[in-house]
Every structure is written in structure tokens, then in C-alpha cells.
Amino acid sequence: MKKFAVFGNPVAHSKSPRMHNLAFQNLSYDAFYGRVLLDDPLLLVQKFNSLGLSGANITVPFKETTLNLCDEIDEDAKNIGAINTIIKQDNKIIAYNTDAPGFMLSIGEFGKIKTTLIIGAGGTAKALSYILDKNKIKVDILNRSDKRANFFKDFDFYTPQIFITKKYDLVINTTPAGLVNNDLPIDTGILNDIFSGAKFAFDVVYGKQTPFLNLAKSHKLHTKDGKEMLLYQGILAFDIFTQHKFNTSEIENSMRLALNLE
């Protein structure tokens, strides 16, 4: 039996084990997927090897800090500067980022997007800004501080103190605000101004109607949480884990069923 897991902190809320395990079962693939609470990102590879894992997903807050621990990095993941999927192959740890393409699949229903504001400046923001820019969509970054501005030198980067409200087609929250509390990612007044000129709002947090999404709905925006992003990044990760053995529609059927189970 092959073993896989998701590493993160927190990680107890993750639905990835349910998704992957049901897909393994339905596709008759002899494998198990669990959760690993990690305190020190520098111990990731050591823990990965000690558990005898064949692959893993990496979630917050380790998507950037574990990048340089890997032996080989996929081109997109290298450009993004953050990873969310690793496998062991030929005794090497190989890293990928399936968040970026998974996100693009999840916002397909929004239609044509020309301008986007990303709130936050972590690993997920890196992935989304990269893939949006690659698809010729204008991206601005808004973060509470300018400490990470150097990671977004190819984009217009703002802090709340210097931000001037513009009209955006899509507003994305990539911060953990609302995951384990009822916080907003930035000041309510600024968000109200942003939402008043926007069309769509997306929160990478899933399984919860966050204050960010509730405020967006009060402005009559079309909203989505991160559930389908989780789904599509999981399908792509599963495909990597199983070395492209299955049709992606087969994987999706099982994973979508798992996500819809209460």
C-alpha cells in the first residue's frame, strides 16, 4: 500500500484525506492518505521519509518555506515560488504547484475576467497572481504590510495606507482570515469601497461562509469559496500521485462526491 498525506498547521480541517481516500477506493488503487500536523517546516522531508510516504500535499503556512527542501521543482512551481504537491521518485523529492491551474479551473464560470485584486501576499497569492498574469489578466496586490512587496515586483503592490480604490472584476482573499475566526482580511471600509465596484468575490477558505464572502454578498456580488479550487488542485495532485494512470473525469467523480458528503 502506498501512503500519502497533507502537511500543514492547522490541518485538522482538511478535506483532502476524504477526497483522496474515496478516489483511491473507487479506482481500486492500493493507497491511503492521512494528515500530518507540522510545527517546523525544515523537518518536512525528514517526516515525509520517516512515514514512508510516496507523495504529499503542502498547505498553509508551508508552501514557500518548504520549496528549497526539494531536489527538483516543476517550472511553474519555481516561477511561483511556492509548492503544494510533492512526490518521491528515484529517491528524489519532486515539487509541483497544482493550486494555480486548479484555481483557473474553479473560476471558469465567472467568464471573462480582465482585472483582479488579490488580498494577501503569501504562497497562495503567489500562485494565483502568477497564473492570472499568465492568462493576461491584470493583477494588483493588497497586503496589510509591505514586508513581502519584493515577491510581487512585477505587480502593483499596495498597503491599506496607500491603496486607492479601483474597479476590479474579481476580488480574491488569499489570507486565512475567517478560517478559524470571524476576521476580515482588511478594514471593513476599504472592502466596502472595493466591493462596490466589483463583480465577483472568491475566498480560498472553503467549507465556511466567511465574513469576506458575506460582505461581498451584501453588495450583490457573485461569490465562491475555495471548495472547487480544492477539488481541482486535488484532481491534479492525484494525477501526479498515481503517475497519470486514470482519466481525470474518473478522479473528479469520486472527489466531487467526497466533497459533497457531510
Secondary structure, DSSP 8 states (H G I E B T S, - for coil): -EEEEEEESS-TT--HHHHHHHHHHHTT--EEEEEEE-S-GGGHHHHHHHTT-SEEEE-TT-TTTTGGG-SEE-HHHHHHT--SEEEEETTEEEEE--HHHHHHHHTGGG----EEEEE--SHHHHHHHHHHHHTT-EEEEE-SSSTTGGGGTTSEEE-TTT------SEEEE-S-TTTSS---SS-HHHHHHHHTT-SEEEES--SS--HHHHHHHHTT-EEE-THHHHHHHHHHHHHHHTTT-S-HHHHHHHHHHHHH--
